[in-house]
Amino acid sequence: MTLELRPLNDFYAALQAAGMPEVPHEFSVAPQYQVIRGAILAEISDFIRTFDRVTAREAWQAAALREAPAIAQRGKSEVCFFSAWDFHLPPEGTWQLIEFNDNGSGFLFAAIINALYYEAAGLQQEERIVAPARWPAFSQFIGDLVQQEARAFPGEGSEDSFLVLDDAESLQRGKFRRELELLCDLLRRRGWRAELGCPGDARWDGRHLMFKEQMVSFVINRSTDFFWQSDQFAPLWRAFHTGRVYVAPNPFTYATRSDKRLLEWLSLPDWDSELAIEPGERQLLSEHVPETHLVRPENLEELAHRKQEFVFKPLHGFAGRGLLGSDAVGRARLRRLAKQGYVAQRRVPKPCLEIDGAPLWTDLRVWAYRGEMFLLSGRASRRPDRLDLEPAGGWLPTYASH
């Protein structure tokens, strides 16, 4: 179903009233929806639990940390409450994990989009569709997850001092800066103090992390400087190293869960004995993680010969930045990619829908916390090979079926 003009304008106005940027001029939302079969989501749920179990093992983490920087070496118990798994559901064959994001943006926007489109399009009449949570219930749920993390944290801080952190440029011009404001509002409604800031504005006083002369106990981290390599992260690094401040996600969770080099281990059985991956887990992982190779000098010739089968991604890229199609990669460039840090991932097609005659290619993003799914979302791209979310594409209302 595609909304007609008047309801569509009403839908966009409702999104903005709920706290989102102006749609479609500042943030694009596709005027269409997708429904994911319950049987597929049950399989994905099993997969996510397996992913969590495998990546939490001592053998996996020890291997993942061998080449990680010093900041990532300190094991941490924090679990990010906005972790996201990105999947392609090809027209033929089974669903595939494309990547995992431990600091995925869009979870609050997606909840608002799903709830308001469901009402605007009259999807209550579709008995097969599971009704999404309305915003008050969803925000209560997220607040409960935050409280659960805060109570479980072994540090010295209280539960009432949060810093929602992102890079300065993202806070000024990023598409999700309004989402961070919504998150702060959500935390304040629970009675907690919450501030929005960038790493350079924090200060370490020798015992506490400080922001605006107030002690910070919990940091919700949206920065894409995943290993905190910039000097402005020095206060956060010191606070993190002491173990007194909660930070999620953090360099440890990134190194052991999100780094794209880990997709090679998930997709191929070559390291199973070292990583303690069991046969049943291997079957599930290999079925649903496309063949992935870290680009190395020793596999350049094979990758050059098979390059049409792959897309090439930077290890620490995000939002499609640095992604290269096979036509842009030859032997000379592969040698450079081996030095820069890239993976080659087998190409997985996406399903296509049409809006006003324009083809759009869709994906699925699943949000889960400690192995339990709590939100679906999707994107509709104007290009089949990368994310292009300009209208008529954009974030896609996404629902489960009974």
N, C-alpha and C positions, 0 to 999 in steps of 0.2 A: 504494500500500500504506500502511495505517495500522497502527502497532504496537499490539498488544494490551496490556492493563494491566500484566502482569508484566514483559514485555520493555521496555515504556515506562519503568517505574520503574527498571529496571536501566540503561537508556539515560541517564536523567537523572542517576543516581548516577555513571555513568562520566564524564559531562560535568563534574560537580563535581570528581571525582577528578583530572581532567585540568587543573584550574585555573580553570574557569569559575564564575561565580556560581551560586547555587542555582536550578535550573530546576524548575518554572516560576515560583516566587515572586519571584525577583529578576531573572530574565532569561527571556524567553519563546522557546521553540523549538517550532515546529509539528511534530506527530507524523505527518508526511507528507513526500513528496519530489517533486521535479520533475526531468525529464530533458530536456535541450536537444539537439536534433538537431545532429549534427556539421556538416551543411551550413550551418546558421545560424551556428554558431560560427566557421566558416571565413570567412563574410561579415563577421562582427563583427571578426575578426582583421584583415582587410583595412581595415575602417573605422578601427580604432584606429591602425594604421600611418599611414593618411592623416591622421587627427587630429593625430598627433604631428608629421608632416611639415609640415602647414599651420601649426600654432601655433608651430613653431620658426623660421619664416621671418622675416627682418629686417623685411619690409614689414608683416607681421601684428603683430609685437611693437611696432614703432614706433607703429602705430595704436592698439593696446591700451593703450599707456602714456601716450597724450596726456592722458587725464583721470585717470590714476592718481596717488596721492600720491607725495611725494618718496621715501619709503622703498622704493617699488617700482621706482624708475628704474634702479637698479644691476643690470645683466645678470648672471645667475648660471648656473653650469653644473650645479648640483645637480639630480638627478632623484629624486623621491620613489619609494620602493619599495613603497608601499601606495596607489598611485593607483587609483581605482575609477570605472568607467563604469556608469551606471544605465540600464537599458533596460526598455521595455514591449514585450511580444510580444502584440499585439492578436489577438483571435480571427479577425479578418479583416484582411488587409493585412499589410504587412511590419513587422519590428521597428523600434523608434524609440529614439534616444538621448534620455533625459529630462534628464540633467545629468551633468557630470563633477565628481568630487571628488578633489582632489589630496591630501587628508588623510583619506581615508575610514576610518571606524572599522569594526572587525569582521573584519579579515582573518585574525587568528589564531583567533578564535572560529569563523569559518566553516570553516577547515581542520579544526578539532577536530570540529565538528558533522558535516561530511561524512564524515570517516573513521569516527567511532563509530557513526553511523546506518547506514552501509554494512554494518558488522559486525552490529549489533543486528537489522537487518531481513533479514539473509541475502541481500543483493543480489548476492553473489558468484555466485548461481545465474542472474542476469540477464546473459546473454552480451552483450547490446546495450550495457550500461552500462560505461563506462570506470572502472576502479577508481581512487579518489582516493588521493593520497599519504597515507601514515600520518604521524602527528605527528613522529616522529624525522626522517624524510626531509624533511618540509616545513620544520621548524625549521632543519635543515642548509642547505636551499635559501635561506631568508631570511637566514641568517647569511652565506652566500656573496654575496648581493646587497648586503648592508651592507658587506662587505669590498671588493667591487668599487667601490662609491661612495667609500669611504674612500681607496682607493689612487689613484683618479682625481682626487681633490680637490687643487687646487694650493696649498692653505694650508700653514702651517708646523707644524700639529699632528701628533701621533702618532695611531695607530689605536686607542688603548686608553682613550679618555676620552669617554664618551657621556653626554649629558643627555637623557632622555625628558621632554618638556615638555608640560604641559597647564595649563588654568586651574584655580585653586584649588578652585572649586566642583565641577568635574568630577572632580578627584582625591579629593574627599571623598565625593561622592554620585553621580557619573556611572555609567551602566550599563557603561561600558567601562574603568573604572579597573583591574579585574582583568586586562584584556588588556594594559594598559601594564606591569603587574607581570610578566606572562608574557614580554613583550618584553625587559624588563630581565634576567630570568632567562636568556633565550635568549642575550643578548649576553655575560653573565657566563660562561656555559658555553663560549663561544668564547675566554675568557681576557681579555676586555676589562672595564674598569671602567665600570659603568653605574649611574646614579642617576635617580630619578624626582622631579620637582619642578615648581614653578610659576615664572612669570617673575619675580615679586617676590623670590624667594629667590636669584636669580643676582646677580653683582656684576662690574663691569668695573673692572680695576685700572689701566687706562691702556694695557695691552698684551695682557692675556689676559682671557677670560671665566672667572669663577671660580664654583664651586658647592661649598659645604662645604669651602672653603679648598683645593680641588683645581682645577687647570686643566681646562677643558672644550674639546675640539677639535671635537666633533660634536654637533649638536643635532637630535634627531628630534622634530619639532614637531607636536603634536596640538591646539594652541590654535585656537579658532574666532574669535579676534580677528585676522582675516586680515591687516589692515594695521597691526597693532601700535600701535593708537591710544592705549591706556592708558599712563600714565606708568610703570607697572611694567615695561614693555618697553624702557625706556631702555638698560639694560646690554646686552640682546640686540641692539638697534638699533646700538649703537656697535661691538659685535663683528662684526656682519654687514657694517657699512659698511667696515670695514678689510679685509674679504676673508680674514681669518685663520681664521674659524670656519665650518665647514660647517653650514648650516641648511636642512632640507628637510622639508616644503615651506616656502616663504618668500613675502614679498609680491610678488616678481617673478614667481614661478611662478603665484601666485594671479591676478595681474592679467592674465597672458598666456594662462592656460589654464582657470581655474576660475570666474572672474567670470561670472555668468549673463548679463550684457549681451552676451557673446561668442556666445551661442546665436543671436542675431539674425544675426550675420555668417555663422555656420555654416549656417543654414537658408535664407537668402535670397541671391540673386546680385547684389544692388544694388551691393555694394562690391568685387566680385571683382577688378577691374582694380587698385584701390588695394592690395588685400591679396595680390595675386599668386596667387590661386587659379586653377588650371588647369581647363579644361573637363571633363576626366575626373573630377577631384576634385569639381567642382561637382555633377556628376550623382550621385555617391555621397553627398555631404553632404545635398543636397536630398531625396534619397529616404529618408534615415534620420534626419534631424533635423526634428522638427515645427516648423511655422511659428511663429516667435517674434518679438515686437516689444518693443523698449524703450518703455515708456509715456512719451509725450511730449505736450506741449500740442497739437502739430499733428496727432496721430493719435487724440485722445480721442474724437471723434465716430464715427470708423470702429470703434474698439474698443467703444464703447458700443452701437453698432448690432449688432455681431457677438459680443457678450460671451458668449453661450451656447456659443460654440465654444472658449472659452479658460479656462484657470486662470491665476491671477495670483500671481507669486512675488517676494519681495524679492530684490534683487540679491545681498545678502550674507547671506541666510538659510541655515539648515542644519536637517536633521532635520525638515523639514516646517514649521518655525516661520514664522509670518507668511503661510503659503499661504492664498489666498482663492478660494473658488468663485465662479462667475459670479453667483449669486443675492445675494451680499454686495457686489456692485460696481455702483454707479450712476454717473452723470456726476459728481456732487459728490465721490464717493470716488475716482474715476479722477483727478480734478484733484489730490487729495491724494497719490495714488500716484505721479504724475508728479514731485512734489517729493521724495517719500521715496526713490525709486529702486526701480522694479518692472519686471518683464517680464510680458507676456501670452504664454502658450505654448498652442498648440493642444492641446486635450484628446486624450489617447490612451488608449483603454480597455485594461484588463488582463484576462488570462484568469482564469477562476474555477475553483476546486476546492472540494470539500466535505469537511469532517471532522465526522463524527457529525451530518450533516444541516445543519451551519452553513456558509454560503458564505464563502469566503476568496478575495481577489484577489491575484494573485502578480506579482512583478517579478523581474528578473534583474540581479545585480551582477557585473561582470566585473573582475577585478584583473589588471593588466598592468604590466610594467616594461620601459621602452625598446622599446615596440611589441610585446612578446611576452606573451601571456596565460599566467597561471600558476595561476589559481584562479577558481572559480565560486561564487556564493552567491545567495541570494534571500530575499525577505521575503514573508510571507503576511499580508495586512491584513484586518481585519474590515470595512473600509469600502472601496468601490471608488474613492473620490475622494481619499483621503489615507492616510498610514500610521497604522494602529491595530494595534499588535502585541501587544495583550493576548491571553491564551489564549481561544480555541483558535488564534489567529494567532501569529506570531512568525517568527524566522529559520528559513529553509526549507532543508533539505538539498537540494543541487543538483548534478546530474551531467551529464556529456557522454555522448552515445551514439556508438557506432562508426559 
